[in-house]
Amino acid sequence: MAQQHGIIVLFDVENALRTRSLDGNTYWFDNMKFLGSVGEGTGQLVTIVPGTYFLDGSQATEQVLNWLPAALGAIPPTVPRNYLAEQERAHDRRTLEQLAALGGDGEVSSTEVSRLQQRVGRRPRKQAGGRGLTAAKLLDVTGKATSSAAAYNYPAPVITDITGQAVSEKIIYPAQYGSPDMVYDGWYWAATVDTSRPGVYPYTMHVQLHELVEQNDELVWQSVDLTCESSLKITSDPKRNAFTGAGLGVLPLPAAPPAG
């Protein structure tokens, strides 16, 4: 069975949108540090991909990469998928209750109306061509409805393509796949790796972020397409026992049990 490698890419969306660049605004992590991956937590991650071979030197099985994007300081993608809808319903229910209460008090002040408008929040419109967005009210980072475009929860970054040397030289074969795991809306990017050609291969990740802008007195999610880079290092080192550090063969057991 192919070995699965997880690569998490954490984006500083707010700063990336301000500078219109992902340079210095990405933090890469993988699960291969114990085998020699370097640059963990930085924008210069080099992921180790160990090759697996038969005795004649031919490739035994491919390795698989899985990329998972996330936004720094946003509502975690691991919350239940109905979280936004539940928050919307809760806010609407409380607003209706307050509106009903105001209806029995005669004249309603403008302050009360303004407060209710703040509670109701606003529903941004998705720009044509935007990916990975669902219709939902504008929420802040605490999950509360807001009508302000000054502080809001950024939608999760969306990977739109993976290109570069590793792809053009047919080292990796990336594609978007469907999944029953709804953490990432049922879609994720993965790639099989040809480990028969050791070396270092850079690749480019194309990412779509979303910025909230006001157009014609309404809020619109505007897509912003950016790129960032990382690398793979394919090795052909012999397998070693993870417990003893020994190579192939029997475990180096002592001739006799140690004295108690």
C-alpha positions as CSV (number, residue, x, y, z in Angstrom):
1,M,0.0,0.0,0.0
2,A,1.3,3.5,-0.8
3,Q,2.5,5.6,2.0
4,Q,0.5,8.8,2.7
5,H,2.3,12.1,3.3
6,G,0.3,15.0,4.7
7,I,1.4,18.6,3.9
8,I,-0.4,21.3,5.7
9,V,-0.1,24.9,4.3
10,L,-1.1,27.7,6.7
11,F,-1.8,31.0,5.0
12,D,-1.6,34.4,6.6
13,V,-4.6,35.5,4.5
14,E,-4.9,39.1,5.8
15,N,-1.3,40.0,5.2
16,A,-1.2,38.1,1.8
17,L,-4.2,40.2,0.6
18,R,-2.6,43.4,1.8
19,T,0.7,42.7,0.0
20,R,-0.8,40.7,-2.9
21,S,1.9,38.1,-2.3
22,L,2.4,34.8,-0.5
23,D,6.1,35.5,0.1
24,G,6.5,35.3,3.8
25,N,2.9,34.6,4.3
26,T,2.9,30.8,4.2
27,Y,3.8,28.2,6.8
28,W,4.4,24.7,5.6
29,F,4.3,21.5,7.7
30,D,4.5,17.8,6.9
31,N,4.7,14.5,8.7
32,M,8.1,13.5,7.5
33,K,10.4,15.5,9.7
34,F,11.6,12.3,11.4
35,L,13.0,11.2,8.0
36,G,14.7,14.5,7.3
37,S,12.2,17.1,6.0
38,V,13.6,20.6,6.6
39,G,12.0,24.0,6.8
40,E,9.1,22.9,8.9
41,G,6.9,25.9,9.9
42,T,8.5,28.2,7.3
43,G,7.9,29.0,3.6
44,Q,10.9,26.9,2.5
45,L,9.7,23.4,3.3
46,V,11.6,20.5,1.6
47,T,9.5,17.4,2.0
48,I,11.4,14.1,2.2
49,V,9.9,11.3,0.1
50,P,11.6,8.0,0.7
51,G,11.7,5.6,-2.3
52,T,10.6,2.0,-1.9
53,Y,12.4,-0.6,-4.0
54,F,12.6,-4.3,-4.8
55,L,15.9,-6.1,-4.5
56,D,16.5,-5.5,-8.2
57,G,16.3,-1.8,-7.7
58,S,12.9,-1.3,-9.4
59,Q,10.2,0.8,-7.7
60,A,8.1,-1.2,-5.3
61,T,5.2,1.2,-4.6
62,E,4.5,4.9,-5.2
63,Q,4.2,7.5,-2.4
64,V,1.1,9.8,-2.1
65,L,1.1,13.5,-1.2
66,N,-1.9,15.2,0.3
67,W,-2.1,19.0,0.6
68,L,-4.4,20.6,3.2
69,P,-4.7,24.4,3.2
70,A,-5.9,26.5,6.2
71,A,-6.2,30.2,7.0
72,L,-4.3,31.7,10.0
73,G,-6.6,33.2,12.6
74,A,-9.8,31.9,10.9
75,I,-12.5,29.6,12.2
76,P,-10.8,26.2,12.2
77,P,-11.8,24.0,9.3
78,T,-12.4,21.1,11.7
79,V,-15.5,22.6,13.2
80,P,-18.8,20.8,12.1
81,R,-19.7,21.5,8.5
82,N,-23.1,22.9,9.6
83,Y,-21.5,25.4,11.9
84,L,-22.1,28.4,9.7
85,A,-25.7,27.5,9.1
86,E,-26.3,26.9,12.8
87,Q,-24.8,30.2,13.7
88,E,-27.0,31.9,11.1
89,R,-30.2,30.3,12.5
90,A,-29.2,31.1,16.1
91,H,-28.7,34.8,15.2
92,D,-31.9,35.0,13.2
93,R,-33.8,33.4,16.0
94,R,-32.5,35.8,18.6
95,T,-33.2,38.8,16.3
96,L,-36.8,37.7,15.8
97,E,-37.3,37.4,19.5
98,Q,-36.0,40.9,20.1
99,L,-38.0,42.2,17.2
100,A,-41.2,40.7,18.7
101,A,-40.3,42.2,22.1
102,L,-39.9,45.7,20.5
103,G,-43.3,45.4,18.8
104,G,-45.1,45.7,22.0
105,D,-43.4,48.7,23.4
106,G,-44.9,51.3,21.1
107,E,-42.4,53.6,19.3
108,V,-39.1,52.0,18.5
109,S,-35.9,54.1,18.8
110,S,-33.4,54.3,16.0
111,T,-30.8,53.0,18.4
112,E,-32.7,49.7,18.8
113,V,-33.2,49.4,15.1
114,S,-29.4,49.9,14.6
115,R,-28.6,47.3,17.2
116,L,-30.9,44.8,15.5
117,Q,-29.3,45.5,12.1
118,Q,-25.9,44.8,13.7
119,R,-27.2,41.5,15.0
120,V,-28.8,40.5,11.7
121,G,-25.5,40.9,9.9
122,R,-24.9,40.9,6.2
123,R,-24.6,38.2,3.5
124,P,-21.8,38.8,1.0
125,R,-22.3,37.8,-2.6
126,K,-19.9,35.5,-4.3
127,Q,-18.1,37.0,-7.3
128,A,-18.3,35.1,-10.5
129,G,-15.4,32.7,-10.8
130,G,-14.9,32.4,-7.1
131,R,-14.2,28.9,-5.9
132,G,-15.0,27.0,-2.7
133,L,-17.4,29.5,-1.3
134,T,-20.9,28.8,0.0
135,A,-23.6,31.4,0.7
136,A,-23.4,32.4,4.3
137,K,-23.7,35.4,6.5
138,L,-20.5,37.4,7.3
139,L,-19.0,36.1,10.6
140,D,-16.2,37.4,12.7
141,V,-13.4,35.1,14.0
142,T,-15.6,34.2,17.1
143,G,-18.4,32.9,14.9
144,K,-20.8,35.8,15.5
145,A,-22.7,37.6,12.8
146,T,-21.3,41.0,11.9
147,S,-22.1,43.7,9.5
148,S,-18.6,45.2,9.5
149,A,-16.1,44.5,6.7
150,A,-13.3,45.6,9.1
151,A,-12.9,42.3,11.0
152,Y,-14.3,39.1,9.5
153,N,-13.6,35.4,9.2
154,Y,-11.7,34.6,6.0
155,P,-12.9,31.7,3.9
156,A,-10.5,28.8,3.7
157,P,-7.8,29.2,0.9
158,V,-8.6,27.1,-2.2
159,I,-5.9,25.2,-4.1
160,T,-6.6,25.6,-7.8
161,D,-3.6,23.9,-9.4
162,I,-0.1,22.5,-8.8
163,T,2.6,23.0,-11.4
164,G,6.3,23.4,-11.8
165,Q,9.4,21.2,-12.3
166,A,8.1,18.3,-10.3
167,V,5.0,18.2,-12.5
168,S,6.6,18.9,-15.9
169,E,9.2,16.2,-15.3
170,K,6.5,13.8,-14.3
171,I,7.8,13.3,-10.8
172,I,4.4,13.9,-9.3
173,Y,0.9,13.5,-10.8
174,P,-1.4,16.0,-8.9
175,A,-5.1,16.1,-9.2
176,Q,-8.2,17.1,-7.2
177,Y,-10.1,14.3,-5.7
178,G,-13.5,13.9,-4.1
179,S,-13.7,12.6,-0.5
180,P,-16.4,11.8,2.1
181,D,-14.4,13.9,4.5
182,M,-16.3,17.2,4.5
183,V,-13.6,19.2,6.4
184,Y,-12.5,20.6,3.1
185,D,-16.0,20.5,1.4
186,G,-15.4,17.0,0.1
187,W,-12.4,18.0,-2.1
188,Y,-8.7,17.8,-1.7
189,W,-5.5,17.8,-3.8
190,A,-3.2,14.8,-3.8
191,A,-0.5,13.4,-6.0
192,T,1.3,10.1,-6.6
193,V,5.1,10.3,-6.6
194,D,7.6,8.5,-8.9
195,T,10.3,7.7,-6.4
196,S,12.5,5.9,-8.9
197,R,14.3,9.2,-9.7
198,P,16.0,10.6,-6.6
199,G,16.6,14.3,-6.4
200,V,15.2,17.7,-5.3
201,Y,12.2,18.9,-7.3
202,P,10.4,22.3,-6.7
203,Y,6.7,22.7,-7.4
204,T,4.3,25.7,-7.5
205,M,1.0,25.8,-5.7
206,H,-1.7,28.0,-7.2
207,V,-4.1,29.3,-4.5
208,Q,-7.2,31.4,-4.5
209,L,-7.9,33.7,-1.5
210,H,-11.0,35.8,-1.0
211,E,-11.2,39.4,-0.1
212,L,-14.3,41.2,1.1
213,V,-15.0,44.4,-0.8
214,E,-17.9,46.8,-1.1
215,Q,-19.4,47.2,-4.6
216,N,-22.6,49.1,-5.2
217,D,-23.6,49.2,-1.5
218,E,-23.2,45.5,-1.1
219,L,-20.4,43.2,0.1
220,V,-18.8,40.9,-2.4
221,W,-16.2,38.2,-2.0
222,Q,-13.5,39.0,-4.6
223,S,-11.2,36.2,-5.6
224,V,-7.4,36.9,-5.5
225,D,-5.1,34.3,-7.2
226,L,-1.6,33.9,-5.9
227,T,1.2,31.3,-6.0
228,C,3.7,29.9,-3.5
229,E,6.5,27.3,-3.9
230,S,7.8,24.3,-2.1
231,S,10.1,21.3,-2.9
232,L,10.3,17.5,-2.7
233,K,13.4,15.6,-2.0
234,I,13.2,12.0,-3.2
235,T,15.7,9.7,-1.5
236,S,16.9,6.1,-2.2
237,D,18.4,5.4,1.2
238,P,18.1,1.8,2.4
239,K,15.3,1.1,4.9
240,R,16.3,1.0,8.5
241,N,14.5,-0.3,11.6
242,A,12.8,2.6,13.3
243,F,13.5,1.1,16.8
244,T,17.1,0.0,16.5
245,G,18.4,2.0,13.5
246,A,19.6,-1.3,12.0
247,G,19.4,-2.0,8.3
248,L,17.7,-5.0,6.6
249,G,17.9,-8.4,8.3
250,V,17.1,-9.8,11.7
251,L,16.8,-7.5,14.7
252,P,20.1,-7.2,16.6
253,L,18.9,-9.0,19.7
254,P,21.4,-9.7,22.6
255,A,22.6,-13.3,23.0
256,A,21.2,-13.5,26.5
257,P,18.6,-11.4,28.4
258,P,20.2,-8.6,30.4
259,A,20.8,-9.3,34.0
260,G,18.0,-8.1,36.3
